[in-house]
Amino acid sequence: MSALLKLDKVSVAYGQSQVLWDIDLEIEEGGAVALIGRNGVGKTTLLKTIIGAMRLKSGSIWFKGKDVSSFQSFERSRAGIGFVPQGRHVFPHLTVEENLETGLSALAGRGHAIGGIPEHIYELFPKLKQIKARKAGVLSGGEQQQLAMGRALCGQPSLLLLDEPTEGIQPNVVQQIEDALRRVRTELKVTIVIVEQYLDFAWSFADSYTVMQRGRLIRQGSTRAESAADVAHLVNI
């Protein structure tokens, strides 16, 4: 089976400072991968590189068998890569509904008719329907996280990248987010890569894990074959 996403010897630098070193990574279609490691090891940079917010120093990125290394972020979004950044980054002065509508732009150029917000978004996140007329800037952290995820899913991605989705979220909302993500995988058939500090959440949700240290991938494995305790010493969380 060919990988949905393949990174081949990917290196990235901020100016003269290199932060990713020869990253080789394959993500199979339908999987859920947890990307773990201490703060500052390059996890967010790796996601930004996949979505096109960071330029490659060397290497290549392949998505659905196509080299997308030279694609800009909006082109990768239209190709089917969704991204929920750390801190959510919703548009505070737009309503919930208007924020969700911005996600529909990813459908342009993919042969999809751009209509209204898909009803399944509100089924995944019922709270959003209740507050769709509210400005995003006044929402709680959990509500903003659900909004950011809903906005990304409006673009009907094949691959969803999530950066710290449980950060600063109440435990009951974390459970709602996990339940929604399981449905995203099983019902919408979306492949998920998640950067997560909360190892219990990562192990509960993901099939496999990848550990980063100092800009390199140092270990990969199955969350079913190994426990979070087996790798916790590598990430020092």
Sequence and secondary structure as in RCSB ss.txt:
>XXXX:A:sequence
MSALLKLDKVSVAYGQSQVLWDIDLEIEEGGAVALIGRNGVGKTTLLKTIIGAMRLKSGSIWFKGKDVSSFQSFE
RSRAGIGFVPQGRHVFPHLTVEENLETGLSALAGRGHAIGGIPEHIYELFPKLKQIKARKAGVLSGGEQQQLAMG
RALCGQPSLLLLDEPTEGIQPNVVQQIEDALRRVRTELKVTIVIVEQYLDFAWSFADSYTVMQRGRLIRQGSTRA
ESAADVAHLVNI
>XXXX:A:secstr
   SEEEEEEEEEETTEEEEEEEEEEE TT EEEEE  TTSSHHHHHHHHHTSS  SEEEEEETTEE TT  HHH
HHHHTEEEE TT    TTSBHHHHHHHGGGGGTTTT    S  HHHHHH HHHHHTTTSBGGGS HHHHHHHHHH
HHHTT  SEEEEESTTTT  HHHHHHHHHHHHHHHHTT  EEEEE S HHHHHHH SEEEEEETTEEEEEEETTT
S HHHHHHHHT 
